[in-house]
């Protein structure tokens, strides 16, 4: 069985401002670095084999901090783990989107990456690891919309559905199906 620990990056200034970051590179705030440190310390005695992260700065920095405090080796980055592209909406707040495009902004063609395209990126990433390291425990540092769409498409989303900063969601793939043993856990922040 292959196990993936899906971690959303730490908090950024744009998270605090409510701006869609998408594939624009933004840095962690001090709070985001502290969140990653706390998760790294929590994972210190865990049995994850290695960490792979998105190549966007906020995810990669989160992965580096987790690796530093947990001792889990950082395997590298993978562009398949990048956040959803939000097209013209990147860098905007909800009020700005409503002002520019109205209530139906989500259904307009504003260059946003479609759900099936994002899920295809997840599938390509997961299938490669499942084929090459079928018993691996891989910590994956990525992004909220990316992780949310992956678990939703796998039928594993929980009712609240929200993936918070540095939350840990653990999913497993055995020979027959996907399962989830932990969803958007942030106990390390308590």
N, C-alpha and C positions, 0 to 999 in steps of 0.2 A: 504494500500500500504506500502510495506517495502522499505526503502531508505538506500542505502549504499553509504557512502562517502569514496572513495578509495584514500588513500594517500600513495605516495611512500616515503620511508625513506629519511632522510637528507643525504647530501653528505659525502662520506668517502674518505680516501686516495686512495683506490683502484679505486673509480670512477675517481679520478683525473688522475691516472696512466693508465686508460683504461683497467683494469684487470677485467675479469669475476669473480664475487664473488660467485655466486651460493649459496650454503648452507654453505660456510665457514663463520665463524663469524668474522666480522670486526667491528671496532668502528667508530662512527661519528667523523668528524673533527670539529674544532671550527666553521667553516663555516656551517657545517651540523647542529650543535646545534643552531646556530643563525637562520638558515632557519626554524627549528622546532619551535623556540621561536616566530618568526614572524607569522607563521601559527597559533600557539596557541593564540596569541594576536588577530589575525583576527577573530578567531572563538569564542572569549569570549562571545559575545552576541548572539550566534547561538543556535539552539534548538536541537542539537544532544543529544541522550539519553545516550550514553556511547561509549567508545573506546575499540576495540579488536585489538590486533596486532599479527604479526608473532612472534615466540619465538626466532628469531635470534636477536642478540644484537643491530644491527643498527636500526632495526624497533622498537624494544621494547623501546630503549632509546628515539627515536623520539616520540613514543606514550606517554612516561612519561613526556617529555617536553611539548608536546601539552596539555596534561591533566593539568599540573601545571599552565600553563598560560591561559588556557581557562576555567578551572573549570569543564570540561566534565569528568565524572568519568571514570577511567580506569577499565574495566571489567576483563581484563586478556589477556593471550596469547593463540594462537591456532596454532599447528604445521601444520594445513591444509593451513595456510597463508604463509608458508615458500617460499622462492624464488625457482625457477626452479633449479633442479640439473643440472649442466653443465658437470658432469662426469670428464673425463680427462682434460677438458678445464678449469676447475676452477683454478684461480690464474694466468692465462695466458693473455697476451695482444694479440691484433689482429696480430701484426707482428710475435709474437711467434707461434701463431696458423698457420699462413701461412707458416712459416718456417718448422714446424713439420709435418703438414698434408696437406698443399697445399690449393689452391683456393676452393676446394670442401669440406673443413673441416666440414661445417654445415650438409652435407649429409652423413657423415661417422658415423659408429657406435663407438662413443667415450664415451658411457655411459650417454649421455644427456637425460634428462626426456622429453618424447614425449609430443606434444601439447595436445593430447587427455587425457593423464594421468594427466597433470597439470590442464586441464579444469575440469576433474572429481573431483579433490580436491576442486576447487572453487565451483562446483555444490553441493558437500556434505556440505560445509560450508554454502553457501547461503540457501540451502533447509532447513537446520536445523533451521536457524534464521527465515526464512519466515514462517515455520510451528509453531514455538514456540512464536514468537513475530511479528505477521503479520503487525503491525502498527509502528514498531520501526524505529528509525533513527540511524543507526549504523555507526560510523566512523571506518574504517578499515585501519590500517597501515601495509603495505606490501612492495612489491618490484616491480621494473620496468617490468621485463619480466613476472612476475605473473599477474600483473594488465593488462599489454598489451595483454596477451593471453586471459584473461577473457573477456575483452571488445571486442576483435576481434572475439572470438567464439560466443559472444552474438549478433554480427552484429552491434556493437555500435562504432567501431573504426572510428576516423576521419581521414581525408586525410593525415595529417602529422604523425599521429600515435604515436609520441614519448611521453613517460611518463617521465617527468623530476623530479628531486629531490624535494620533498615536494609538488609536484603538487597535486591538488584535482580534482578528477573526481567523479561526482555524478550520480548514476544510480538508477532506481526505478523499482520495480516489482509490478505490479497490478495483478488482477485476470487473465489477458489475455496475457500480454507481458512485455518485458523489454523495458525501454526507458532511454535516457541519457539527463540530463539537463545542465551539465557542463563537459567540457573535458580538462584535464591536465592544469588546471588554476594555474598560479603562480603570480597573481596580488599582493599577500601579500609580494612578494620579491621586488616589485618596490620601 
